């Protein structure tokens, strides 16, 4: 059985919630799901502004709907901007973030994720979501730091 496209799933979600399905909303969804990296509102606007007369507020509202529909997640990667990434069809993963060059490495450790669930259960919490982000220096930035220290 073929899996439905993110755009089709979003269209179904919009209809089920009584929202209009528009070309702009579909194009935002398609752009976000085809991007190889985490996207910000500014990234999306930069990619779409020449193709359509699109406002930042339309992008914000569409992203909120995509999050509510469970197709993407909003993540904080330690800078001033919210980033968005697809969750549909993706394995659960966490992030290593370089504090110098902003490089992002995604990793999955199922045993750690299981510990999150066990910890929540131990304390009587109903687990809803979790994020693990490790901030530090990537190998390239570590090398450049060492080379700058050598006189």
Secondary structure in CASP SS format (residue, H / E / C, confidence):
PFRMAT SS
TARGET T0000
AUTHOR 0000-0000-0000
METHOD secondary structure of the structure
MODEL  1
X C 1.00
X C 1.00
X C 1.00
X C 1.00
X C 1.00
X H 1.00
X H 1.00
X H 1.00
X H 1.00
X H 1.00
X H 1.00
X H 1.00
X H 1.00
X H 1.00
X H 1.00
X H 1.00
X C 1.00
X C 1.00
X C 1.00
X C 1.00
X C 1.00
X C 1.00
X H 1.00
X H 1.00
X H 1.00
X H 1.00
X H 1.00
X H 1.00
X H 1.00
X H 1.00
X H 1.00
X H 1.00
X H 1.00
X H 1.00
X C 1.00
X C 1.00
X C 1.00
X C 1.00
X E 1.00
X C 1.00
X H 1.00
X H 1.00
X H 1.00
X H 1.00
X H 1.00
X H 1.00
X H 1.00
X H 1.00
X C 1.00
X C 1.00
X C 1.00
X C 1.00
X C 1.00
X C 1.00
X C 1.00
X H 1.00
X H 1.00
X H 1.00
X H 1.00
X H 1.00
X H 1.00
X H 1.00
X H 1.00
X H 1.00
X H 1.00
X H 1.00
X H 1.00
X H 1.00
X C 1.00
X C 1.00
X C 1.00
X E 1.00
X E 1.00
X E 1.00
X E 1.00
X E 1.00
X C 1.00
X C 1.00
X C 1.00
X C 1.00
X C 1.00
X E 1.00
X E 1.00
X E 1.00
X E 1.00
X E 1.00
X C 1.00
X C 1.00
X C 1.00
X C 1.00
X C 1.00
X C 1.00
X C 1.00
X E 1.00
X E 1.00
X E 1.00
X E 1.00
X E 1.00
X C 1.00
X C 1.00
X C 1.00
X C 1.00
X C 1.00
X E 1.00
X E 1.00
X E 1.00
X E 1.00
X C 1.00
X C 1.00
X H 1.00
X H 1.00
X H 1.00
X H 1.00
X H 1.00
X H 1.00
X H 1.00
X H 1.00
X H 1.00
X H 1.00
X H 1.00
X H 1.00
X H 1.00
X C 1.00
X C 1.00
X C 1.00
X C 1.00
X C 1.00
X C 1.00
X C 1.00
X C 1.00
X C 1.00
X C 1.00
X E 1.00
X E 1.00
X E 1.00
X E 1.00
X C 1.00
X C 1.00
X H 1.00
X H 1.00
X H 1.00
X H 1.00
X H 1.00
X H 1.00
X H 1.00
X H 1.00
X H 1.00
X H 1.00
X H 1.00
X C 1.00
X C 1.00
END
